[in-house]
Each structure stands twice: as structure tokens, then as C-alpha cells.
Amino acid sequence: MSEVRQQNISKSTVPKIAILALAIVFAAGLFVVGFDQGHIFSVIQGVDAYEELYIHELTHDMRHAAGFPCH
């Protein structure tokens, strides 16, 4: 005799907290790549950060590839 076994596979949903965390990371990344002009490091460096633009220079090519004008 053959025995038939049925397996129930439940589809789990993505937790809402994971979606929220991903949205926060996306928004922070968008700010850093697209809009930061020394704002992040100005907390540490003060006014000099607006002249040095470390993050701007690190993400410069990515800005242009994403369509953000920067100069």
C-alpha cells in the first residue's frame, strides 16, 4: 500500500519592522548620495565640512549616475 503524505507550506510575510528598517536605510542613503553637502560631518568639523565635502567627493560619480546634479 502506498501512503500519501500531505505537506502544508505556509507562505510567511515580511515583517513590517523589516520594511520600516529598509525604508529608513533607503532614505538615509538617498540623503547621503543625493543631498549631502557637508551636513553630516558639520556636526564634528563645524563650518570646515562645508568646504571639504568628503562624502560629496566619495559619492560624486554615483550622484551623476543617479541623475543628481551637483555642480
PDB file of N, CA, C, O and CB in Angstrom:
ATOM      1  N   MET A   1       0.820  -1.183   0.000  1.00  0.00           N
ATOM      2  CA  MET A   1       0.000   0.000   0.000  1.00  0.00           C
ATOM      3  C   MET A   1       0.862   1.244   0.000  1.00  0.00           C
ATOM      4  O   MET A   1       1.895   1.312   0.666  1.00  0.00           O
ATOM      5  CB  MET A   1      -0.932  -0.001   1.188  1.00  0.00           C
ATOM      6  N   SER A   2       0.426   2.196  -0.740  1.00  0.00           N
ATOM      7  CA  SER A   2       1.163   3.456  -0.744  1.00  0.00           C
ATOM      8  C   SER A   2       0.509   4.436   0.215  1.00  0.00           C
ATOM      9  O   SER A   2      -0.714   4.508   0.338  1.00  0.00           O
ATOM     10  CB  SER A   2       1.228   4.053  -2.166  1.00  0.00           C
ATOM     11  N   GLU A   3       1.336   5.158   0.862  1.00  0.00           N
ATOM     12  CA  GLU A   3       0.842   6.126   1.843  1.00  0.00           C
ATOM     13  C   GLU A   3       1.048   7.527   1.273  1.00  0.00           C
ATOM     14  O   GLU A   3       2.140   7.858   0.813  1.00  0.00           O
ATOM     15  CB  GLU A   3       1.571   5.964   3.228  1.00  0.00           C
ATOM     16  N   VAL A   4       0.023   8.330   1.302  1.00  0.00           N
ATOM     17  CA  VAL A   4       0.094   9.693   0.788  1.00  0.00           C
ATOM     18  C   VAL A   4       0.275  10.642   1.957  1.00  0.00           C
ATOM     19  O   VAL A   4      -0.507  10.640   2.908  1.00  0.00           O
ATOM     20  CB  VAL A   4      -1.176  10.056  -0.033  1.00  0.00           C
ATOM     21  N   ARG A   5       1.319  11.453   1.871  1.00  0.00           N
ATOM     22  CA  ARG A   5       1.561  12.454   2.905  1.00  0.00           C
ATOM     23  C   ARG A   5       1.396  13.830   2.296  1.00  0.00           C
ATOM     24  O   ARG A   5       1.912  14.129   1.220  1.00  0.00           O
ATOM     25  CB  ARG A   5       2.973  12.291   3.532  1.00  0.00           C
ATOM     26  N   GLN A   6       0.691  14.624   2.989  1.00  0.00           N
ATOM     27  CA  GLN A   6       0.450  15.981   2.512  1.00  0.00           C
ATOM     28  C   GLN A   6       1.285  16.943   3.355  1.00  0.00           C
ATOM     29  O   GLN A   6       1.282  16.886   4.585  1.00  0.00           O
ATOM     30  CB  GLN A   6      -1.073  16.346   2.582  1.00  0.00           C
ATOM     31  N   GLN A   7       2.003  17.828   2.656  1.00  0.00           N
ATOM     32  CA  GLN A   7       2.795  18.825   3.353  1.00  0.00           C
ATOM     33  C   GLN A   7       2.174  20.194   3.114  1.00  0.00           C
ATOM     34  O   GLN A   7       1.913  20.590   1.978  1.00  0.00           O
ATOM     35  CB  GLN A   7       4.275  18.793   2.886  1.00  0.00           C
ATOM     36  N   ASN A   8       1.950  20.885   4.184  1.00  0.00           N
ATOM     37  CA  ASN A   8       1.431  22.241   4.090  1.00  0.00           C
ATOM     38  C   ASN A   8       2.597  23.212   4.213  1.00  0.00           C
ATOM     39  O   ASN A   8       3.294  23.231   5.228  1.00  0.00           O
ATOM     40  CB  ASN A   8       0.357  22.513   5.186  1.00  0.00           C
ATOM     41  N   ILE A   9       2.802  24.003   3.196  1.00  0.00           N
ATOM     42  CA  ILE A   9       3.854  25.004   3.215  1.00  0.00           C
ATOM     43  C   ILE A   9       3.176  26.361   3.359  1.00  0.00           C
ATOM     44  O   ILE A   9       2.421  26.802   2.493  1.00  0.00           O
ATOM     45  CB  ILE A   9       4.750  24.934   1.921  1.00  0.00           C
ATOM     46  N   SER A  10       3.468  26.993   4.463  1.00  0.00           N
ATOM     47  CA  SER A  10       2.850  28.305   4.681  1.00  0.00           C
ATOM     48  C   SER A  10       3.774  29.387   4.144  1.00  0.00           C
ATOM     49  O   SER A  10       4.991  29.336   4.320  1.00  0.00           O
ATOM     50  CB  SER A  10       2.548  28.542   6.191  1.00  0.00           C
ATOM     51  N   LYS A  11       3.179  30.344   3.501  1.00  0.00           N
ATOM     52  CA  LYS A  11       3.951  31.471   2.993  1.00  0.00           C
ATOM     53  C   LYS A  11       3.995  32.533   4.075  1.00  0.00           C
ATOM     54  O   LYS A  11       2.971  33.076   4.488  1.00  0.00           O
ATOM     55  CB  LYS A  11       3.340  32.037   1.672  1.00  0.00           C
ATOM     56  N   SER A  12       5.203  32.810   4.518  1.00  0.00           N
ATOM     57  CA  SER A  12       5.325  33.820   5.556  1.00  0.00           C
ATOM     58  C   SER A  12       5.450  35.194   4.913  1.00  0.00           C
ATOM     59  O   SER A  12       5.984  35.332   3.813  1.00  0.00           O
ATOM     60  CB  SER A  12       6.538  33.528   6.469  1.00  0.00           C
ATOM     61  N   THR A  13       4.966  36.178   5.591  1.00  0.00           N
ATOM     62  CA  THR A  13       5.041  37.536   5.082  1.00  0.00           C
ATOM     63  C   THR A  13       6.254  38.235   5.676  1.00  0.00           C
ATOM     64  O   THR A  13       6.802  37.814   6.694  1.00  0.00           O
ATOM     65  CB  THR A  13       3.751  38.316   5.400  1.00  0.00           C
ATOM     66  N   VAL A  14       6.650  39.294   5.027  1.00  0.00           N
ATOM     67  CA  VAL A  14       7.781  40.084   5.509  1.00  0.00           C
ATOM     68  C   VAL A  14       7.314  40.902   6.706  1.00  0.00           C
ATOM     69  O   VAL A  14       6.277  41.560   6.630  1.00  0.00           O
ATOM     70  CB  VAL A  14       8.355  41.010   4.381  1.00  0.00           C
ATOM     71  N   PRO A  15       8.054  40.874   7.801  1.00  0.00           N
ATOM     72  CA  PRO A  15       7.647  41.654   8.975  1.00  0.00           C
ATOM     73  C   PRO A  15       7.632  43.152   8.666  1.00  0.00           C
ATOM     74  O   PRO A  15       8.484  43.652   7.931  1.00  0.00           O
ATOM     75  CB  PRO A  15       8.588  41.371  10.156  1.00  0.00           C
ATOM     76  N   LYS A  16       6.686  43.837   9.216  1.00  0.00           N
ATOM     77  CA  LYS A  16       6.550  45.273   8.981  1.00  0.00           C
ATOM     78  C   LYS A  16       7.759  46.051   9.507  1.00  0.00           C
ATOM     79  O   LYS A  16       8.114  47.092   8.954  1.00  0.00           O
ATOM     80  CB  LYS A  16       5.271  45.792   9.636  1.00  0.00           C
ATOM     81  N   ILE A  17       8.383  45.558  10.560  1.00  0.00           N
ATOM     82  CA  ILE A  17       9.563  46.233  11.110  1.00  0.00           C
ATOM     83  C   ILE A  17      10.726  46.158  10.115  1.00  0.00           C
ATOM     84  O   ILE A  17      11.534  47.084  10.039  1.00  0.00           O
ATOM     85  CB  ILE A  17       9.972  45.600  12.469  1.00  0.00           C
ATOM     86  N   ALA A  18      10.817  45.062   9.353  1.00  0.00           N
ATOM     87  CA  ALA A  18      11.867  44.937   8.345  1.00  0.00           C
ATOM     88  C   ALA A  18      11.639  45.930   7.206  1.00  0.00           C
ATOM     89  O   ALA A  18      12.594  46.512   6.692  1.00  0.00           O
ATOM     90  CB  ALA A  18      11.922  43.499   7.797  1.00  0.00           C
ATOM     91  N   ILE A  19      10.401  46.121   6.817  1.00  0.00           N
ATOM     92  CA  ILE A  19      10.085  47.091   5.778  1.00  0.00           C
ATOM     93  C   ILE A  19      10.396  48.503   6.261  1.00  0.00           C
ATOM     94  O   ILE A  19      10.932  49.313   5.505  1.00  0.00           O
ATOM     95  CB  ILE A  19       8.609  46.979   5.362  1.00  0.00           C
ATOM     96  N   LEU A  20      10.068  48.799   7.500  1.00  0.00           N
ATOM     97  CA  LEU A  20      10.368  50.116   8.070  1.00  0.00           C
ATOM     98  C   LEU A  20      11.878  50.351   8.139  1.00  0.00           C
ATOM     99  O   LEU A  20      12.351  51.435   7.796  1.00  0.00           O
ATOM    100  CB  LEU A  20       9.747  50.248   9.475  1.00  0.00           C
ATOM    101  N   ALA A  21      12.635  49.346   8.579  1.00  0.00           N
ATOM    102  CA  ALA A  21      14.090  49.476   8.654  1.00  0.00           C
ATOM    103  C   ALA A  21      14.688  49.706   7.276  1.00  0.00           C
ATOM    104  O   ALA A  21      15.583  50.537   7.119  1.00  0.00           O
ATOM    105  CB  ALA A  21      14.708  48.232   9.291  1.00  0.00           C
ATOM    106  N   LEU A  22      14.207  48.984   6.283  1.00  0.00           N
ATOM    107  CA  LEU A  22      14.692  49.157   4.923  1.00  0.00           C
ATOM    108  C   LEU A  22      14.366  50.545   4.383  1.00  0.00           C
ATOM    109  O   LEU A  22      15.183  51.144   3.684  1.00  0.00           O
ATOM    110  CB  LEU A  22      14.098  48.093   4.016  1.00  0.00           C
ATOM    111  N   ALA A  23      13.190  51.058   4.695  1.00  0.00           N
ATOM    112  CA  ALA A  23      12.808  52.405   4.261  1.00  0.00           C
ATOM    113  C   ALA A  23      13.702  53.463   4.908  1.00  0.00           C
ATOM    114  O   ALA A  23      14.070  54.440   4.258  1.00  0.00           O
ATOM    115  CB  ALA A  23      11.331  52.680   4.600  1.00  0.00           C
ATOM    116  N   ILE A  24      14.049  53.279   6.166  1.00  0.00           N
ATOM    117  CA  ILE A  24      14.936  54.233   6.857  1.00  0.00           C
ATOM    118  C   ILE A  24      16.334  54.201   6.245  1.00  0.00           C
ATOM    119  O   ILE A  24      16.941  55.248   6.018  1.00  0.00           O
ATOM    120  CB  ILE A  24      15.011  53.912   8.375  1.00  0.00           C
ATOM    121  N   VAL A  25      16.841  52.999   5.978  1.00  0.00           N
ATOM    122  CA  VAL A  25      18.162  52.878   5.348  1.00  0.00           C
ATOM    123  C   VAL A  25      18.147  53.510   3.957  1.00  0.00           C
ATOM    124  O   VAL A  25      19.099  54.195   3.581  1.00  0.00           O
ATOM    125  CB  VAL A  25      18.592  51.391   5.258  1.00  0.00           C
ATOM    126  N   PHE A  26      17.080  53.290   3.190  1.00  0.00           N
ATOM    127  CA  PHE A  26      16.964  53.878   1.865  1.00  0.00           C
ATOM    128  C   PHE A  26      16.942  55.399   1.936  1.00  0.00           C
ATOM    129  O   PHE A  26      17.634  56.064   1.164  1.00  0.00           O
ATOM    130  CB  PHE A  26      15.711  53.368   1.170  1.00  0.00           C
ATOM    131  N   ALA A  27      16.160  55.955   2.849  1.00  0.00           N
ATOM    132  CA  ALA A  27      16.071  57.413   2.980  1.00  0.00           C
ATOM    133  C   ALA A  27      17.412  58.016   3.404  1.00  0.00           C
ATOM    134  O   ALA A  27      17.810  59.067   2.901  1.00  0.00           O
ATOM    135  CB  ALA A  27      14.981  57.791   3.997  1.00  0.00           C
ATOM    136  N   ALA A  28      18.097  57.358   4.317  1.00  0.00           N
ATOM    137  CA  ALA A  28      19.415  57.854   4.743  1.00  0.00           C
ATOM    138  C   ALA A  28      20.409  57.780   3.595  1.00  0.00           C
ATOM    139  O   ALA A  28      21.188  58.711   3.394  1.00  0.00           O
ATOM    140  CB  ALA A  28      19.939  57.048   5.949  1.00  0.00           C
ATOM    141  N   GLY A  29      20.395  56.698   2.845  1.00  0.00           N
ATOM    142  CA  GLY A  29      21.287  56.563   1.691  1.00  0.00           C
ATOM    143  C   GLY A  29      20.989  57.583   0.616  1.00  0.00           C
ATOM    144  O   GLY A  29      21.909  58.128   0.005  1.00  0.00           O
ATOM    145  N   LEU A  30      19.721  57.849   0.377  1.00  0.00           N
ATOM    146  CA  LEU A  30      19.337  58.856  -0.613  1.00  0.00           C
ATOM    147  C   LEU A  30      19.825  60.239  -0.202  1.00  0.00           C
ATOM    148  O   LEU A  30      20.278  61.015  -1.043  1.00  0.00           O
ATOM    149  CB  LEU A  30      17.816  58.871  -0.803  1.00  0.00           C
ATOM    150  N   PHE A  31      19.732  60.548   1.090  1.00  0.00           N
ATOM    151  CA  PHE A  31      20.234  61.832   1.569  1.00  0.00           C
ATOM    152  C   PHE A  31      21.740  61.937   1.388  1.00  0.00           C
ATOM    153  O   PHE A  31      22.249  62.951   0.911  1.00  0.00           O
ATOM    154  CB  PHE A  31      19.870  62.032   3.035  1.00  0.00           C
ATOM    155  N   VAL A  32      22.452  60.870   1.776  1.00  0.00           N
ATOM    156  CA  VAL A  32      23.918  60.898   1.696  1.00  0.00           C
ATOM    157  C   VAL A  32      24.368  61.036   0.246  1.00  0.00           C
ATOM    158  O   VAL A  32      25.237  61.855  -0.054  1.00  0.00           O
ATOM    159  CB  VAL A  32      24.525  59.622   2.325  1.00  0.00           C
ATOM    160  N   VAL A  33      23.796  60.257  -0.644  1.00  0.00           N
ATOM    161  CA  VAL A  33      24.234  60.284  -2.040  1.00  0.00           C
ATOM    162  C   VAL A  33      23.745  61.529  -2.760  1.00  0.00           C
ATOM    163  O   VAL A  33      24.491  62.130  -3.533  1.00  0.00           O
ATOM    164  CB  VAL A  33      23.746  59.045  -2.768  1.00  0.00           C
ATOM    165  N   GLY A  34      22.519  61.918  -2.519  1.00  0.00           N
ATOM    166  CA  GLY A  34      21.937  62.968  -3.331  1.00  0.00           C
ATOM    167  C   GLY A  34      21.991  64.372  -2.793  1.00  0.00           C
ATOM    168  O   GLY A  34      22.040  65.322  -3.574  1.00  0.00           O
ATOM    169  N   PHE A  35      21.983  64.539  -1.495  1.00  0.00           N
ATOM    170  CA  PHE A  35      21.786  65.884  -0.975  1.00  0.00           C
ATOM    171  C   PHE A  35      22.848  66.380  -0.001  1.00  0.00           C
ATOM    172  O   PHE A  35      22.889  67.572   0.303  1.00  0.00           O
ATOM    173  CB  PHE A  35      20.488  65.947  -0.317  1.00  0.00           C
ATOM    174  N   ASP A  36      23.696  65.503   0.488  1.00  0.00           N
ATOM    175  CA  ASP A  36      24.671  65.936   1.492  1.00  0.00           C
ATOM    176  C   ASP A  36      25.726  66.844   0.877  1.00  0.00           C
ATOM    177  O   ASP A  36      26.382  66.474  -0.096  1.00  0.00           O
ATOM    178  CB  ASP A  36      25.340  64.725   2.144  1.00  0.00           C
ATOM    179  N   GLN A  37      25.885  68.018   1.441  1.00  0.00           N
ATOM    180  CA  GLN A  37      26.904  68.979   1.017  1.00  0.00           C
ATOM    181  C   GLN A  37      27.742  69.383   2.224  1.00  0.00           C
ATOM    182  O   GLN A  37      28.083  70.554   2.392  1.00  0.00           O
ATOM    183  CB  GLN A  37      26.254  70.230   0.352  1.00  0.00           C
ATOM    184  N   GLY A  38      28.068  68.406   3.059  1.00  0.00           N
ATOM    185  CA  GLY A  38      28.847  68.668   4.250  1.00  0.00           C
ATOM    186  C   GLY A  38      28.032  68.655   5.522  1.00  0.00           C
ATOM    187  O   GLY A  38      28.579  68.894   6.599  1.00  0.00           O
ATOM    188  N   HIS A  39      26.756  68.387   5.436  1.00  0.00           N
ATOM    189  CA  HIS A  39      25.879  68.433   6.598  1.00  0.00           C
ATOM    190  C   HIS A  39      26.234  67.383   7.641  1.00  0.00           C
ATOM    191  O   HIS A  39      26.203  67.666   8.839  1.00  0.00           O
ATOM    192  CB  HIS A  39      24.451  68.253   6.167  1.00  0.00           C
ATOM    193  N   ILE A  40      26.569  66.179   7.203  1.00  0.00           N
ATOM    194  CA  ILE A  40      26.825  65.095   8.144  1.00  0.00           C
ATOM    195  C   ILE A  40      28.074  65.374   8.968  1.00  0.00           C
ATOM    196  O   ILE A  40      28.047  65.253  10.193  1.00  0.00           O
ATOM    197  CB  ILE A  40      26.969  63.767   7.403  1.00  0.00           C
ATOM    198  N   PHE A  41      29.167  65.745   8.311  1.00  0.00           N
ATOM    199  CA  PHE A  41      30.415  65.998   9.034  1.00  0.00           C
ATOM    200  C   PHE A  41      30.445  67.360   9.701  1.00  0.00           C
ATOM    201  O   PHE A  41      31.363  67.632  10.475  1.00  0.00           O
ATOM    202  CB  PHE A  41      31.582  65.877   8.097  1.00  0.00           C
ATOM    203  N   SER A  42      29.487  68.218   9.436  1.00  0.00           N
ATOM    204  CA  SER A  42      29.494  69.533  10.085  1.00  0.00           C
ATOM    205  C   SER A  42      29.264  69.424  11.586  1.00  0.00           C
ATOM    206  O   SER A  42      29.625  70.327  12.340  1.00  0.00           O
ATOM    207  CB  SER A  42      28.430  70.433   9.467  1.00  0.00           C
ATOM    208  N   VAL A  43      28.668  68.324  12.019  1.00  0.00           N
ATOM    209  CA  VAL A  43      28.483  68.100  13.451  1.00  0.00           C
ATOM    210  C   VAL A  43      29.837  67.949  14.135  1.00  0.00           C
ATOM    211  O   VAL A  43      30.013  68.384  15.273  1.00  0.00           O
ATOM    212  CB  VAL A  43      27.610  66.852  13.702  1.00  0.00           C
ATOM    213  N   ILE A  44      30.789  67.338  13.445  1.00  0.00           N
ATOM    214  CA  ILE A  44      32.119  67.088  14.001  1.00  0.00           C
ATOM    215  C   ILE A  44      33.088  68.209  13.642  1.00  0.00           C
ATOM    216  O   ILE A  44      33.793  68.721  14.511  1.00  0.00           O
ATOM    217  CB  ILE A  44      32.662  65.750  13.501  1.00  0.00           C
ATOM    218  N   GLN A  45      33.126  68.592  12.368  1.00  0.00           N
ATOM    219  CA  GLN A  45      34.119  69.538  11.879  1.00  0.00           C
ATOM    220  C   GLN A  45      33.679  70.993  11.946  1.00  0.00           C
ATOM    221  O   GLN A  45      34.513  71.899  11.921  1.00  0.00           O
ATOM    222  CB  GLN A  45      34.469  69.202  10.481  1.00  0.00           C
ATOM    223  N   GLY A  46      32.410  71.212  12.030  1.00  0.00           N
ATOM    224  CA  GLY A  46      31.916  72.586  12.023  1.00  0.00           C
ATOM    225  C   GLY A  46      31.828  73.124  10.600  1.00  0.00           C
ATOM    226  O   GLY A  46      31.508  72.381   9.672  1.00  0.00           O
ATOM    227  N   VAL A  47      32.107  74.391  10.428  1.00  0.00           N
ATOM    228  CA  VAL A  47      31.951  75.070   9.134  1.00  0.00           C
ATOM    229  C   VAL A  47      32.913  74.519   8.081  1.00  0.00           C
ATOM    230  O   VAL A  47      32.611  74.582   6.890  1.00  0.00           O
ATOM    231  CB  VAL A  47      32.175  76.576   9.298  1.00  0.00           C
ATOM    232  N   ASP A  48      34.054  73.986   8.487  1.00  0.00           N
ATOM    233  CA  ASP A  48      35.029  73.443   7.535  1.00  0.00           C
ATOM    234  C   ASP A  48      34.458  72.298   6.702  1.00  0.00           C
ATOM    235  O   ASP A  48      34.914  72.070   5.582  1.00  0.00           O
ATOM    236  CB  ASP A  48      36.265  72.965   8.276  1.00  0.00           C
ATOM    237  N   ALA A  49      33.489  71.587   7.217  1.00  0.00           N
ATOM    238  CA  ALA A  49      32.914  70.450   6.497  1.00  0.00           C
ATOM    239  C   ALA A  49      32.216  70.896   5.223  1.00  0.00           C
ATOM    240  O   ALA A  49      32.153  70.133   4.259  1.00  0.00           O
ATOM    241  CB  ALA A  49      31.933  69.697   7.388  1.00  0.00           C
ATOM    242  N   TYR A  50      31.687  72.121   5.196  1.00  0.00           N
ATOM    243  CA  TYR A  50      31.008  72.614   4.006  1.00  0.00           C
ATOM    244  C   TYR A  50      31.991  72.946   2.884  1.00  0.00           C
ATOM    245  O   TYR A  50      31.591  73.054   1.725  1.00  0.00           O
ATOM    246  CB  TYR A  50      30.183  73.841   4.350  1.00  0.00           C
ATOM    247  N   GLU A  51      33.260  73.105   3.216  1.00  0.00           N
ATOM    248  CA  GLU A  51      34.284  73.355   2.202  1.00  0.00           C
ATOM    249  C   GLU A  51      34.975  72.070   1.767  1.00  0.00           C
ATOM    250  O   GLU A  51      35.349  71.933   0.602  1.00  0.00           O
ATOM    251  CB  GLU A  51      35.314  74.341   2.729  1.00  0.00           C
ATOM    252  N   GLU A  52      35.149  71.123   2.692  1.00  0.00           N
ATOM    253  CA  GLU A  52      35.869  69.886   2.384  1.00  0.00           C
ATOM    254  C   GLU A  52      35.025  68.908   1.565  1.00  0.00           C
ATOM    255  O   GLU A  52      35.537  68.295   0.629  1.00  0.00           O
ATOM    256  CB  GLU A  52      36.320  69.216   3.671  1.00  0.00           C
ATOM    257  N   LEU A  53      33.753  68.754   1.897  1.00  0.00           N
ATOM    258  CA  LEU A  53      32.806  67.902   1.175  1.00  0.00           C
ATOM    259  C   LEU A  53      33.309  66.470   0.977  1.00  0.00           C
ATOM    260  O   LEU A  53      33.341  65.973  -0.149  1.00  0.00           O
ATOM    261  CB  LEU A  53      32.500  68.513  -0.169  1.00  0.00           C
ATOM    262  N   TYR A  54      33.697  65.813   2.061  1.00  0.00           N
ATOM    263  CA  TYR A  54      34.243  64.460   1.960  1.00  0.00           C
ATOM    264  C   TYR A  54      33.250  63.472   1.356  1.00  0.00           C
ATOM    265  O   TYR A  54      33.603  62.736   0.435  1.00  0.00           O
ATOM    266  CB  TYR A  54      34.672  63.975   3.327  1.00  0.00           C
ATOM    267  N   ILE A  55      32.031  63.440   1.851  1.00  0.00           N
ATOM    268  CA  ILE A  55      31.048  62.484   1.347  1.00  0.00           C
ATOM    269  C   ILE A  55      30.661  62.823  -0.083  1.00  0.00           C
ATOM    270  O   ILE A  55      30.445  61.927  -0.898  1.00  0.00           O
ATOM    271  CB  ILE A  55      29.803  62.464   2.244  1.00  0.00           C
ATOM    272  N   HIS A  56      30.575  64.101  -0.388  1.00  0.00           N
ATOM    273  CA  HIS A  56      30.264  64.521  -1.753  1.00  0.00           C
ATOM    274  C   HIS A  56      31.309  63.983  -2.723  1.00  0.00           C
ATOM    275  O   HIS A  56      30.967  63.475  -3.790  1.00  0.00           O
ATOM    276  CB  HIS A  56      30.187  66.056  -1.846  1.00  0.00           C
ATOM    277  N   GLU A  57      32.560  64.094  -2.359  1.00  0.00           N
ATOM    278  CA  GLU A  57      33.628  63.618  -3.241  1.00  0.00           C
ATOM    279  C   GLU A  57      33.641  62.099  -3.346  1.00  0.00           C
ATOM    280  O   GLU A  57      33.954  61.560  -4.408  1.00  0.00           O
ATOM    281  CB  GLU A  57      34.980  64.111  -2.744  1.00  0.00           C
ATOM    282  N   LEU A  58      33.306  61.397  -2.261  1.00  0.00           N
ATOM    283  CA  LEU A  58      33.264  59.934  -2.306  1.00  0.00           C
ATOM    284  C   LEU A  58      32.115  59.414  -3.162  1.00  0.00           C
ATOM    285  O   LEU A  58      32.244  58.370  -3.802  1.00  0.00           O
ATOM    286  CB  LEU A  58      33.147  59.376  -0.902  1.00  0.00           C
ATOM    287  N   THR A  59      31.009  60.120  -3.180  1.00  0.00           N
ATOM    288  CA  THR A  59      29.826  59.667  -3.914  1.00  0.00           C
ATOM    289  C   THR A  59      29.592  60.468  -5.188  1.00  0.00           C
ATOM    290  O   THR A  59      28.499  60.426  -5.751  1.00  0.00           O
ATOM    291  CB  THR A  59      28.600  59.754  -3.028  1.00  0.00           C
ATOM    292  N   HIS A  60      30.589  61.187  -5.643  1.00  0.00           N
ATOM    293  CA  HIS A  60      30.428  62.102  -6.779  1.00  0.00           C
ATOM    294  C   HIS A  60      29.930  61.388  -8.038  1.00  0.00           C
ATOM    295  O   HIS A  60      28.936  61.811  -8.627  1.00  0.00           O
ATOM    296  CB  HIS A  60      31.749  62.797  -7.076  1.00  0.00           C
ATOM    297  N   ASP A  61      30.594  60.331  -8.453  1.00  0.00           N
ATOM    298  CA  ASP A  61      30.201  59.641  -9.674  1.00  0.00           C
ATOM    299  C   ASP A  61      28.844  58.962  -9.526  1.00  0.00           C
ATOM    300  O   ASP A  61      28.074  58.880 -10.484  1.00  0.00           O
ATOM    301  CB  ASP A  61      31.254  58.617 -10.058  1.00  0.00           C
ATOM    302  N   MET A  62      28.557  58.477  -8.321  1.00  0.00           N
ATOM    303  CA  MET A  62      27.262  57.850  -8.089  1.00  0.00           C
ATOM    304  C   MET A  62      26.138  58.886  -8.200  1.00  0.00           C
ATOM    305  O   MET A  62      25.042  58.569  -8.663  1.00  0.00           O
ATOM    306  CB  MET A  62      27.234  57.171  -6.705  1.00  0.00           C
ATOM    307  N   ARG A  63      26.409  60.108  -7.780  1.00  0.00           N
ATOM    308  CA  ARG A  63      25.421  61.187  -7.914  1.00  0.00           C
ATOM    309  C   ARG A  63      25.043  61.408  -9.368  1.00  0.00           C
ATOM    310  O   ARG A  63      23.864  61.488  -9.712  1.00  0.00           O
ATOM    311  CB  ARG A  63      25.961  62.487  -7.315  1.00  0.00           C
ATOM    312  N   HIS A  64      26.055  61.506 -10.215  1.00  0.00           N
ATOM    313  CA  HIS A  64      25.781  61.749 -11.626  1.00  0.00           C
ATOM    314  C   HIS A  64      25.092  60.555 -12.270  1.00  0.00           C
ATOM    315  O   HIS A  64      24.217  60.732 -13.118  1.00  0.00           O
ATOM    316  CB  HIS A  64      27.072  62.069 -12.368  1.00  0.00           C
ATOM    317  N   ALA A  65      25.471  59.344 -11.882  1.00  0.00           N
ATOM    318  CA  ALA A  65      24.826  58.153 -12.423  1.00  0.00           C
ATOM    319  C   ALA A  65      23.359  58.084 -12.001  1.00  0.00           C
ATOM    320  O   ALA A  65      22.524  57.563 -12.742  1.00  0.00           O
ATOM    321  CB  ALA A  65      25.569  56.893 -11.966  1.00  0.00           C
ATOM    322  N   ALA A  66      23.044  58.602 -10.822  1.00  0.00           N
ATOM    323  CA  ALA A  66      21.670  58.592 -10.327  1.00  0.00           C
ATOM    324  C   ALA A  66      20.868  59.784 -10.835  1.00  0.00           C
ATOM    325  O   ALA A  66      19.657  59.848 -10.624  1.00  0.00           O
ATOM    326  CB  ALA A  66      21.664  58.579  -8.812  1.00  0.00           C
ATOM    327  N   GLY A  67      21.527  60.725 -11.499  1.00  0.00           N
ATOM    328  CA  GLY A  67      20.817  61.874 -12.065  1.00  0.00           C
ATOM    329  C   GLY A  67      20.789  63.094 -11.181  1.00  0.00           C
ATOM    330  O   GLY A  67      20.028  64.022 -11.454  1.00  0.00           O
ATOM    331  N   PHE A  68      21.586  63.132 -10.133  1.00  0.00           N
ATOM    332  CA  PHE A  68      21.639  64.316  -9.264  1.00  0.00           C
ATOM    333  C   PHE A  68      22.687  65.294  -9.792  1.00  0.00           C
ATOM    334  O   PHE A  68      23.857  64.931  -9.916  1.00  0.00           O
ATOM    335  CB  PHE A  68      21.961  63.911  -7.791  1.00  0.00           C
ATOM    336  N   PRO A  69      22.297  66.502 -10.099  1.00  0.00           N
ATOM    337  CA  PRO A  69      23.310  67.488 -10.467  1.00  0.00           C
ATOM    338  C   PRO A  69      24.002  67.995  -9.200  1.00  0.00           C
ATOM    339  O   PRO A  69      23.369  68.136  -8.154  1.00  0.00           O
ATOM    340  CB  PRO A  69      22.675  68.671 -11.263  1.00  0.00           C
ATOM    341  N   CYS A  70      25.283  68.262  -9.302  1.00  0.00           N
ATOM    342  CA  CYS A  70      25.961  68.729  -8.095  1.00  0.00           C
ATOM    343  C   CYS A  70      26.895  69.892  -8.358  1.00  0.00           C
ATOM    344  O   CYS A  70      27.474  70.422  -7.410  1.00  0.00           O
ATOM    345  CB  CYS A  70      26.729  67.604  -7.473  1.00  0.00           C
ATOM    346  N   HIS A  71      27.068  70.310  -9.596  1.00  0.00           N
ATOM    347  CA  HIS A  71      27.873  71.497  -9.872  1.00  0.00           C
ATOM    348  C   HIS A  71      27.587  72.028 -11.237  1.00  0.00           C
ATOM    349  O   HIS A  71      28.175  73.030 -11.645  1.00  0.00           O
ATOM    350  CB  HIS A  71      29.344  71.199  -9.739  1.00  0.00           C
TER     351      HIS A  71
END
